[in-house]
């Protein structure tokens, strides 16, 4: 498979998880798929790409220039994208579970999920604002 084909496949898989979170929020099986099954699959794809591509790659994490050189390799760029897909979906599934646990209406969580899907940390921040506005505190321990 080419990086473009893998990109298309992992996007569809991740999108399926987001649809489950949005459309079937109260179903435990849907949350299990979105929170564990799909992120695990994406993590396996990520790990496979990194294992095969890392050794011969240029770049690293010591500077922005090195990161740019690292991501010049299309496979490692894809790995970075899969990393985002896995963690954002995992974060969105946490938002959905946490909202149910604290009685936050799903219609308030939907914009957070959309923003998390599109812009990761910005969606989490919105969820934390919604959570705080509903009087729910976050334990740091």
C-alpha positions in Angstrom: 0.0 0.0 0.0 1.1 3.6 -0.6 1.1 6.2 2.1 -1.9 7.8 0.4 -3.9 4.6 0.5 -3.1 4.1 4.2 -4.1 7.7 4.8 -7.5 7.2 3.2 -8.1 3.9 5.2 -7.1 5.3 8.6 -9.2 8.4 8.1 -12.3 6.2 7.4 -11.6 4.1 10.4 -11.2 7.1 12.7 -14.3 8.7 11.2 -16.3 5.6 12.1 -15.3 6.1 15.8 -16.3 9.7 15.8 -19.7 8.8 14.3 -20.2 6.3 17.0 -19.5 8.9 19.7 -21.8 11.4 18.1 -24.7 9.2 17.2 -24.7 6.4 19.9 -23.4 8.2 23.0 -25.1 5.9 25.6 -24.1 2.6 24.1 -21.2 1.0 26.0 -20.2 -1.2 23.0 -20.0 2.0 20.8 -17.8 3.7 23.3 -15.6 0.6 23.6 -15.0 0.6 19.9 -14.3 4.4 19.8 -12.2 4.4 23.0 -10.2 1.2 22.7 -10.7 -0.8 19.5 -10.1 1.9 16.9 -7.3 3.7 18.8 -5.6 0.4 19.3 -5.8 -0.3 15.6 -4.5 3.1 14.8 -1.7 2.7 17.4 -0.7 -0.6 15.7 -0.6 1.1 12.3 1.5 4.0 13.8 3.9 1.5 15.5 4.3 -0.5 12.3 5.1 2.6 10.2 7.6 4.0 12.8 9.3 0.6 13.2 9.9 0.2 9.5 10.7 3.9 8.6 12.5 5.4 11.6 15.9 3.9 11.0 16.6 5.4 7.7 15.0 8.7 8.3 16.6 12.1 8.6 15.6 14.6 11.3 14.5 14.3 14.9 12.8 16.2 17.7 15.6 18.6 18.8 14.5 21.5 16.7 11.7 22.6 14.4 14.0 22.2 11.4 14.7 18.6 12.4 11.0 17.9 12.8 10.5 19.3 9.3 13.2 17.0 7.9 11.7 14.0 9.7 8.2 14.7 8.2 9.7 15.1 4.7 9.5 11.3 4.7 5.8 10.8 3.6 5.6 7.6 5.7 6.7 9.4 8.8 4.3 12.3 8.0 1.6 9.7 7.8 2.7 8.3 11.2 2.3 11.7 12.7 -1.2 12.0 11.2 -2.2 8.6 12.6 -0.8 9.7 16.0 -3.2 12.6 15.9 -6.1 10.4 14.8 -5.6 7.9 17.6 -5.1 10.4 20.4 -7.8 12.8 19.4 -10.4 10.0 19.1 -9.2 8.6 22.5 -9.7 12.1 24.0 -13.1 12.5 22.4 -14.2 9.2 23.8 -13.1 10.4 27.2 -15.1 13.5 26.8 -18.2 11.5 25.9 -17.8 9.1 28.9 -17.0 11.9 31.3 -20.0 13.9 30.2 -22.3 10.9 30.8 -20.7 10.3 34.2 -21.4 13.9 35.2 -24.8 14.3 33.6 -23.7 16.8 31.0 -26.3 16.7 28.1 -25.0 15.2 24.9 -26.1 18.2 22.9 -23.5 20.3 24.9 -20.8 17.7 24.2 -21.4 17.5 20.4 -19.7 20.8 19.6 -16.7 19.7 21.8 -16.5 16.5 19.9 -16.5 18.2 16.6 -13.8 20.6 17.7 -11.8 17.8 19.1 -12.1 15.9 15.8 -10.9 18.9 13.9 -8.5 20.7 16.3 -7.8 18.2 19.1 -6.7 20.4 22.1 -9.1 23.2 21.3 -12.0 20.7 21.5 -10.8 19.4 24.9 -10.5 23.0 26.1 -14.1 23.7 25.1 -15.2 20.6 26.8 -13.4 21.7 30.0 -15.1 25.0 29.8 -18.5 23.4 29.4 -17.7 21.1 32.3 -16.7 24.0 34.5 -19.8 26.0 33.5 -21.9 23.0 34.6 -20.2 23.1 38.0 -18.1 20.0 37.5 -14.6 20.2 38.9 -11.5 18.3 37.7 -9.5 16.3 40.2 -5.8 16.6 39.5 -4.7 13.6 41.6 
